[in-house]
Amino acid sequence: MRDSMSQKLNIIKIISYTSWGRDSPTLLIIYKVLIRSKIDYGTILYKNANIKHLNIIQTELNIAIRLSIGGFKSSPIESIRNITNEIPPDLRKEKLLLLYCVRTKRNTNNPANKAINTYI
C-alpha cells in the first residue's frame, strides 16, 4: 500500500511544482481523489492494524496535504488540517466506521450484520 501511495504522492509532487497546476484547491481535490479515497475505502480493513503501519500511512497523508497547500515541512500538521478543513484521521476513521455500521444495519440481508453486532 505504501508503494501505491508513494506513486500517487509523486503525482501531486509533479503537479505542485508546475506553473499551471499549483493552486491549492486543485491540488486538494487531487489529494482527495487519489490518496484519501483509497485510505477511506480500506478504513474498515485496517482499523486494528499495527500502530507502526498506521503511522507510515499517516506520514504519507501529511506530506500530501502539505504539498497541496504549499506548506513547509516544519508546519504543524494541526494548522495545516485547519487550513484545509480536514478532520483528524482518527476521527475520520471513526466517522467512516459508524457510517458503515449504519448502512450495514439498515440492510438486514447483509452477511456482515453479525460482525457489526459484536462491534457495537
C-alpha positions in Angstrom: 0.0 0.0 0.0 2.9 2.3 0.7 4.2 1.9 -2.8 0.9 2.8 -4.3 0.6 5.8 -2.1 4.1 6.9 -3.0 3.3 6.7 -6.7 0.2 8.9 -6.1 2.2 11.2 -3.9 4.7 11.7 -6.8 1.8 12.8 -9.0 1.0 15.5 -6.5 4.6 16.5 -6.2 5.0 16.8 -10.0 1.8 18.9 -10.4 2.6 21.1 -7.4 5.9 22.1 -8.9 4.5 23.2 -12.2 3.2 26.7 -13.0 -0.2 25.5 -14.3 -1.2 23.1 -11.5 -0.1 24.9 -8.4 -3.3 26.4 -7.0 -4.3 24.8 -3.7 -7.9 24.0 -4.4 -7.0 21.9 -7.4 -4.2 20.1 -5.5 -6.6 19.4 -2.6 -9.1 17.8 -5.0 -6.4 15.7 -6.5 -5.3 14.7 -3.0 -8.8 13.7 -2.0 -9.4 11.7 -5.2 -6.0 9.9 -5.5 -4.9 9.4 -1.9 -7.7 10.0 0.7 -10.3 8.0 -1.2 -8.0 4.9 -1.2 -7.4 5.3 2.5 -11.1 5.8 3.2 -12.0 2.7 1.2 -9.8 0.5 3.3 -10.7 2.0 6.7 -12.7 -1.0 7.8 -9.8 -3.3 7.0 -7.0 -1.5 8.8 -8.9 -0.3 11.8 -7.0 -2.7 14.1 -3.7 -2.5 12.2 -0.4 -2.1 13.9 0.4 1.5 15.1 3.7 1.4 13.1 1.8 0.8 9.9 -0.8 3.4 10.6 1.9 5.9 11.3 3.5 5.2 7.9 0.2 5.9 6.2 -0.4 9.0 8.3 3.0 10.4 7.3 2.2 10.0 3.7 -1.1 11.7 4.2 0.6 14.6 6.0 3.1 15.0 3.2 0.3 15.1 0.6 -1.7 17.7 2.5 1.5 19.9 2.9 2.2 19.7 -0.8 -1.3 20.5 -1.6 -1.2 23.9 0.2 2.5 24.6 -0.3 3.3 24.3 3.4 6.7 23.8 4.8 7.9 20.6 6.3 8.1 22.3 9.7 4.5 23.5 9.6 2.4 21.9 12.3 0.0 19.4 10.9 -2.8 20.6 13.1 -2.6 24.0 11.5 -2.5 22.5 8.0 -5.6 20.5 8.8 -7.4 23.6 9.9 -6.4 25.4 6.7 -7.7 22.6 4.6 -10.8 21.8 6.7 -9.6 18.2 7.2 -10.6 16.4 10.4 -8.0 14.3 12.2 -7.6 10.8 10.8 -8.7 9.0 13.9 -12.0 11.0 13.9 -12.4 10.4 10.2 -11.8 6.7 10.7 -14.5 6.5 13.4 -16.9 8.5 11.3 -16.5 6.2 8.3 -16.8 3.1 10.6 -20.0 4.4 12.1 -21.4 5.2 8.6 -20.5 1.6 7.5 -22.2 0.2 10.6 -25.4 2.2 9.9 -25.5 1.1 6.3 -24.9 -2.5 7.2 -27.6 -2.5 9.9 -30.1 -0.9 7.6 -29.8 -3.9 5.2 -30.9 -6.9 7.2 -29.7 -9.3 4.5 -26.1 -8.2 4.7 -23.9 -11.0 5.9 -21.8 -8.5 7.9 -24.6 -7.9 10.3 -23.3 -10.5 12.8 -19.9 -8.9 12.8 -21.4 -5.5 13.3 -23.4 -6.7 16.3 -20.2 -7.8 18.0 -18.5 -4.5 17.2 -21.4 -2.4 18.6 
